[in-house]
């Protein structure tokens, strides 16, 4: 009986395995030689994540939460605030010695896509029933445009399996009230953090929303009568709108309030004031009344306590490391500027055709090739098939989904718009919910709001399953035809193959470097330090990708968060490093300073234990190459264009 009960699940998983192979074609033919993203970009760092985790845990026998393989001129570098993808690293741990880093990375990518689809299937079936309909929901989410686009760069966000798992456990905990289900929900939140910290933040927001809906009851009593307060608000709205119109057609204005002169030149503040007044006017009109559901408070307190404990226990090593970084003055959330913080997606991007589709790429051009970072972060396209199915079910089949799924989808879509709403590339200056939420502790750690679109896509996938179930019930004799039609339309719309692949080749001379038994470092030029907001020098993620072959420590590095104080201290303590950073950025050195640094060159090589220097001739400036050859007395060993391997004569 148990085996028979699992047979349908096995069929579901095998179906998703086939979908993973087909939707990533021809990746399965090039598991050992190509990657779905550029190894010189973020993909190279995610490959490095899996390698360094295995290197620290198995080769060095140390905690994988810190390393001296990068930023190696300072103390061991904490990886607590790095987008480390610990769960994917654990999946890769037993595979790397067998398959190598490239094939392991691709295998883990395919596996996590299948797992995401399967857990989405379980969630949709729990909500609506219907195996075939739930299977389509898993397909629609795991290979949604927003996730496929991020597989070209942000592999941590492809690991979205914890999101449907968390919602499933949350719903069961609400229904049963059992501590076990609450603990599973907390464990899923920890699992989300081990995939991507953004997903832990998303789970936290969903938890707060759940607690609020259970603990509070909101009723509205619209008011038609006008009072002096409504007249005053209406007058302020008109005045503010007039001020904005004046700014649009003029160059600014100056007004006096209580004898104080105020200059207004930009639209950010006036539009924010107008938005706040409009919301206040709406609140006055609907006159909401909020009451507490006292009887639910014991259940919510028990759920919160158990879930928080279950989440904190597996995260304890990370939390301790993050606390240590905060004590050093490296906070989890950097300062957030009001106007120049990362933008969200364009409002119309939700209704774009799938940008991964080969027909769209052929007609509109390959957005990824033109601007990979913009493509990855700005893609938010909803499934137009899913939207059409939901609309048809509402209009013709009486489909009335639970309000929670609509609010979740719409709410996270609003958050994805960022601090200020853009429409067709035009900044409307209208603040979105993220304009305020980004300043909340922990929540503000999600610095890039466009990623909220992933949860909106999850909500739409759930609604899609419900819509197909409703259509099948409306016309039961045509249920199979409805499911087959929806499946065909969905597969055609989501189809991203053939996928662009990137060669994962590494110069052969790095294998000779790996065979060197000496404990020396490799210096790749140009070099630098880079994170999500900081870039000093000119660092390429290929340096860390190359490290997965040669295994030697490198001087620069790329992490999600790097302390600017530590970088500044290193530049001050190591004049040669400061000079190399300046030249790596394309700058020049004064003649006296350059001569002094050339004199220091041999000493730097000995103290830093630099055994090899690699120069990328496509990125290094002539000034940097000339300086390195003069300061380090470089002896060429091998060449694999555009790289040349050198040995400094003063090498230890």
N, C-alpha and C positions, 0 to 999 in steps of 0.2 A: 504493500500500500504506500509506503513512504517513497519507494522508487517511482511508482506511478504518479504520485503527487508532484514529484520534481521533474517529470518528463516535459510538461508544458513550459516550465522555466528554462529547461535546457534548450528547447526549441526557440524560445525567445532570445536567449543569449547567442545561439548559433546564428539567428537572423541578424543580430546586431554585429556579430563578427563579420558576416558577409558584407553588411553595410559599411563597416569600417574599412574593409579592403577596397571596396568599390569606390567609396567617397574619397579615399586618399590615393587612388590610382594615379601614377604607377609606383607609389612609394614602396609597396611590398616587393617589387622587383629590384629595388635599390636599397635594401635595408642597411647594407654595410658600407655604402658609398655616398649616399646623399641624405640631406636633411630637409624637413619641410620649411625651414627658415634659414636665413643667412647666418652662417657661423661667425661672421664678423659683427653681428648685431646681438640682440638679446638671446637668440637661440644658442649662440656659443656659450653664453653664461649659464644657461640652464643645463647644457651638456656638462659644463665644468662643475655645476652643483652636484651632479650625480657622481662624477669622478672624485671630487675632493671629499665628499661624504664617505665614500668607500676607502679613500686613501687614509683619512684620519682615523676612521673606525677600525679598519682591518690591517692596513699596512703599518701605521704608526701606533695603533692601539691607544688612541687618545679620544677625548670627547670631540665629536664632529661639530660641535657648536662654536668652535674657534679654529683658526688655522694660521700657520706662518708661511703658507704657500704663496700668498700675495701680500702686498704692502709689507714686505719682509724686512725692511730696515727698521721697523718699529717692533713693539711687542706683538705677541699673538693677537690676531685680529678677531674680534667677536663677530659671529655671524647671526647673532640674535635678532638684529634689525634688518638682516638681509632677506630678500625674497628667496628663501632657501629651498622651498618645495620638498620638505623633509619626507612627506609621504611618498612622493615619486622617487626620492632617493632610496627609501627603504625597499620599494619594489625593484629598483635597479640593482640593489646591493648584491644579490646572488647571481645576477645575470652578467655583470661587467667582466668577471674573469672568463666567462664562457663565450660571450658574444662580442666583447669590446664595447667601447663607449658609444659609438655611433649606432650600431644595431640595437644596443640596449635602449638608447634614447627613443628610437623609432618604435620598438616593441612596447615600451611603457606608454608611449603616446597612443598607440592603437588600443592597448588594454584599458587605459583610463577612459577613453571615449566609449568603449563598450560598457564599462562599469557605470558611467554617467547615464547612458541610455537605459540601462537595466533598472537603476534606482528611480529614474523618472517614470519608467513603466510601472514600478510598484506603487509610486505615489498616485499616478493617474488612475490606476485600477482601484486603489483604495478609495479614491474620491468618487469615481463614476461607475466602476465595474466595466466589464467589456474588455476582453483580452486584446482583440485586434485593435480597438480604438486606443487602448493604453499603449500598445506597441508603437503606434504612429506618434503618440505624444513623446515617447522616448526618442524616436527618430528626429522629430521636429526640434527637440531641445539639444540633443547631443551634437547635431550637425546644423544647428541654427547659424545663420550668417555671422552673428556676433561672436560665436565660438570658433568657427572655422577661420575667420579673419585673425583671431588672436593666436591660432595655432602656428601662424607664420612668424610669431615673435614672442608672445607672452604665454609660454607653455603652462605656467602655473594656473592661469585662468581657464585653460582647457580642462583642468582637473576639477570640474564643477559637481562631481558626484556627491559631496557632502551637503549641497543645498537641498536637493529633493529628499535625501535621507533625513536631514534635520526637520524638514516640514512634516515628513511622515511620522517621525517620533513625537513631534510637537502635537500633532493631531491625536495620536494615540494617547499621549499623556493627558490631554484635555478630556478625551472620552472616558478613559478608565480611571484617571486619578492615581495611578500606581506609581510608586517611587521608581520602579524599574524603568518605566517609560521616560520619566523625567531625567533619570540618570543617562539613558541612551541619548536623549536630546542634548544634554550637556556634553557627552562624549563626541557627538557629531559636531558640536561647535568647536571642540578642540581639534577634531579631524580637519575641519575647515581651515583652522589656523595653520595646520601643518601642510596644507596645500597652498594657500595664499591668504595673507592677513586680511585682504579685502573680504574674503568669504566669511571670516570670523566676524567682521564688522557687519556684514549683511545679516548674518544670523542674529547678531545682537539687536539690530534694528527690527527684525521680524519678531524677536522675543518681546521687545518693548511694545510693539504694536499688538501682539497677542495679549499681553498683560493689560494693556489699556482697554481693549475691546471687552475683555472679561470683567474687569474691575469697574468700568464706568458705563453708564447709560446716558446717551445723549438724545434729547428730544428737542424739536424746534416748534416755535409758535410765531409764525410770521406776523409782523406788525405793518399795517397799512397806514395808520395815522402818523402824521408828521409832528415832531416836537421841535423845540428850539435846538436840541442836540442834532437832530437830523438835518435841520436847516443849516446849522453851523458846519457840519461835515460836508454837505452839498456845496456850500460856498467855498470851503477850502479845496474841494475837488476841482471846482471851476477855476479857481485862482492858480492852483498848481498846474492844471492843464494849460492854462494860458501862458504860464511861465515857460513850460516845455515848448509850446508852439513858438514863443519868442526866441528860445534858444535854437530851435531848428532853423529858423529863418534869419537869425541874427548871429552875433558873435559873442553873446553873453550879456549879462545885465548886472545891475547893482541895485539892491533894495535895502531899505532900512526897517528894522524891527526893533521897536522900543528904543529908538535912537542909536542902534548898533548897525553899522554898515556891513552888509553881507554881499560878497561878489560870487556870482554863479556863472560858470563858464562851461562846465561839462554836464552831461545828461544823467550820469550815474545817480547822484543824490536826488535830483528832482523826480526822476522816474521811480526811485525807491520810495520816496515820500508819497507819490501818487498811488503806487501799488498798496502801500500800507493803509492809506486812507480808504481806498476802494475795498480792501478786505475788512476794515473796521466798519465801513458802511454796510457791507453784507452781513456782518455779525449783528449789527444793530437791527437790521431788517428781519433776519430769521429768528433772532432772540433765542439762542440755544440755551438749554437747561441741562446741566451735567449733574448726575447723581451717582453716588458710589453704590456698588453692589456688595454690600457688607458680607453677605453670606458666602461670597466667593473668595474673600480675603484669606482665610486659612488655607484653602487649596493653592492659591497663588503663592503664598509665603512658603509652603512646603515645596512646591514645584521650583521656585526660584532658588531655595537653599540647596536642594538636591542637585539641580542642574548646574549651579555655579560650582559646587564641590566636584562634580564629575568632570567639569571642564577644566578646573584649575589643577587637578592632580596630574594629568599627563603633561600639562603645560608648565609645570613647576620649574624645570631647568631653563626653559626659555624666559619665563617671567623673572627668575632670579638674574639671568644675564641682562635682560632689558633694564631691570632696576639698577644693576651695576653700571650700565651705560648712562642712565639718567644721573646717577651720582657723579659720574665723570663730567657731566655737562653735555651729554649727547642725548637729548630728549627724543622720544618716539616720534612726536609730531613737530616738524620745523615750523617757524613762524609763517603764518598764512596772510599774504597781502590781500587787500580788499579788491583791487581791480585786476591785478595781473596773475592771479592764481590760475591753475590749469582750467581751461574751458571744458564744457560738456559737448555733447553732440548737437548737431543742427536738428531742429524740430522736424524738418522734412526728411532727415536721414532715416527716421523710423519707417517711412513709406517708400524708400528706394527699392528698386528690384535688387535681388541678391547680387552683390558686387563680386562674389566668388564664381558666379555662373560663367561658363565659357562663352555663351552668347553675349552676355553683358560685357565681358572683357573684350570681346571682339568688336562690339558696336561702340562702346564708350571708352575703350582703352583700358590698359592694365593699370589700375590705380596703385597697386602694390609696387610695381616697377617704378612708377613715377615718384611716389612719396610713401615709402613703406611705413614709417612711423605714423603719419597721418591716417593711412589706410587702416592700420591696426586699431588705433584709438578712436577713430571717428565712425567706424562701421557699427550701425545699430539696427540694421534693416529687420523689421518684423517679417514673418512669413505672410505674404499677401494671400496665400491659400488659406492659412489659418484665420486671418481676419475675415475673409469672404465666407468661410464655413461658419464662423461664429455669428456673423450678421444674418446669414440665411437661416440658421437654426433659431435665432431670436425672432425673426420675422415670420417664418413658416411653420416652425415646430414647437413654438411656445417655450423655447429654451430660456430659463431664468436661473443663471448660475448664482452661487452664493456671492454675496457682496464682497466677502473677504478677498476672493480671487481677483475681482475687478479692481478693488482698492490697491491690492498688492501690485498688480501689473501697472496700473496708472500711476501709483505713487512712486515706484522705482523708475518709471519712465520720466516722470517730472524731475527726480533727482539726477537722472542722467543728463538732463539739459544743462546742468552746471549752474554756476552762480548767476549767470545772466543768459537769458534766452536768445538764441540766434535762429533766424529764419532765412533760409536761402542765402546763408553767408552774411547776413546783415545783423549786427548787434542791435537788438531792440532795447537794451538797457533794462529790461524788465527783470527783476531779481526772481530767481527760482527758489525752491525750498533749500537747496544746497547753499545758498548765499549765507544762511544762518547756521545750518546744521554742521557745516565744515569747521566751525569754531568749538564744537562740543568735544570734550576729552574722549579719547579712544576713537570715536566716530571720525574725527578729523584726520586719523591716520590713513583713511581712504582718500588720498590726495587727488586722484584722477576720477572725476565724477562720471565720465562716460562709461565706466565699467558697471554702473548700476543697471545698465541696459540688459545685462545678463539675467538678472532676477526678473525683469519685465518679460524677457523671452521665456523664462520658465513658467511664469503665470499664464502667458498666452498658450503655451503647450498644454497646460492643464485645461484651459478653456476649449482648446481644439478637441481634446478627447471628449469633453462633455458635449460639445456641439455635435460631433459625429454620433455619439450615443443617442442624443435627442432626435436627430434626423432618422436614425434607424428605428427608433420607437414610433416615430410619426408614420413612417412607411415600412412596417416590419417585413413585408413581402419583398422589399427592395434593399434590405439592410446590407446584403453582401455587395450589391452594386454600389451602394453609397460608400462603403468602406473601400472597395477597390478603386472607385473614382477618386476619392480623397487621397488614397495612397499613391496612385499614379501621378496626380497633380502635385503632391508634396515632393515626391522623389524628383520629378522634373524641375521643380522650382529650386530645391536645395542642392541639386547636382553641382559639385564644384570641380569635377575631374575634366581633363587631366590637370593635376595639381602642379604648380611650379615647384621644382625641386632645386636644391643648391648643393653643389659638390662639397663633400666633407673631406677633401684631400688635405693632407698635411705634408710639408716638405720632408723628404726622406732623411735629410741630415739631422732632423730632430731625434731620430732613432739612435744615431751615433752619440748625440748628447745624452740620451737616456742611458746608454751603456757606460758612460763615464762614472766611475765609482766615487769620485770626489764630491764633497758636500759644497757645491758652488751654486751661484745664482746665474740666471739668464736675464740679460738686459735687452729688451726689444725697443728699438728706436723707430719712430718717435714713441715716447711713453708718457704716462700721466696718471691721474687719479680721476675717477668718474663715478657719479651716482645719478639718481633720478633728477637732482636739481643742481648738482655741482659738476663742473668739468674744468680740471686744471691740466694743462699740457694737451696732449692729443692721444688718448688711449684708445686702443681697439680691442674689442672682446676676443679677437682672434688670438691675442696673446695668451689668454686663459684657455682658449680652445687648443692652442699648440701645447700648452702645459699638460694636457691630458695624455700627450705622447711622451714628452721628455721628462716630466715629473720633477723638474728642478724648481726651486723658489724663484719668483719674479719680483721685481721691485715696485712696479706700479700695481694698479688693480681697479676692478669695477665691482661695486657692490650697490645694493639698493640705497644704502645710507652710509656715507663716509663723513667722519667728523672734520669739519673745516679747521678746527683748532689744531688737530693732530697734523693735518697737511701743512698748515702754516708753521707749526713747530718744526717739522721735518725740513722745510725749506730754509728755515733760519739756522738749523743746526748743521745742515749739509749744503754748503755753497755749490758744490758740483751738481747736486740734485736740482737746486734752484735754477742753475744755468741750463741744465738739460730741459727742464720744464719750459723755460722761456724760449729756447730754440725749438722745442717741439710744437709750441703754439705758433711758430712762424716768426717769432721776434728775433731781435739781434742783440748782441752783447757789445758793450763798450770795449775798445781795444785793450785798455789796462786790465779790465775785469776778465776778459777772455784769456789774456796771457797768464794771469794769476791762476785761473781755473785749469789751464793746460798744464801748468806746473804741478797742480794738485792731482792731476789725473791718475798717475800710478798709485799714489797713496789711497785714493778712493777705490780703485780696483782691488787693492789688497784688503782694505778694511771691510769693504762690502762683499768680498769673496765673489767677485764677478768672474765667472769662468768663460762665459760666451756672450758675445754681443751680436744681435741680429738686426739688420737694417732693412726696413721696408722702403724700397726706392720710389714707390708710387706716393708715399705719404711724407717721407723725410725731406726737409728742405736742404738745398746745397750747403747752407751755413751749418746745419746740424751735422751733416755727414763730414764736412771738413773738420769741425771741432772734434767729433768723436775720433776720427783717425789721428788727429794731432795729439789729443789728450790721452788716448788709451793705446796708442801704437798698435793699431789693429792689423792682425795678420789674417788674410782671407783663407777660409778652409773649404767652403762649398757654396754653391749657388743654386737656387731654384726660384726663378723669377716669380715675383719681384723681390724675393728675399735673398740676402747674402749672409752667411754665417762667418763670424770672425772670432779669433782668439786674441784677447789682449796679452801683450807680452809680459805685463806685470801680474798676470793671473796667478793665484796661489797654487 
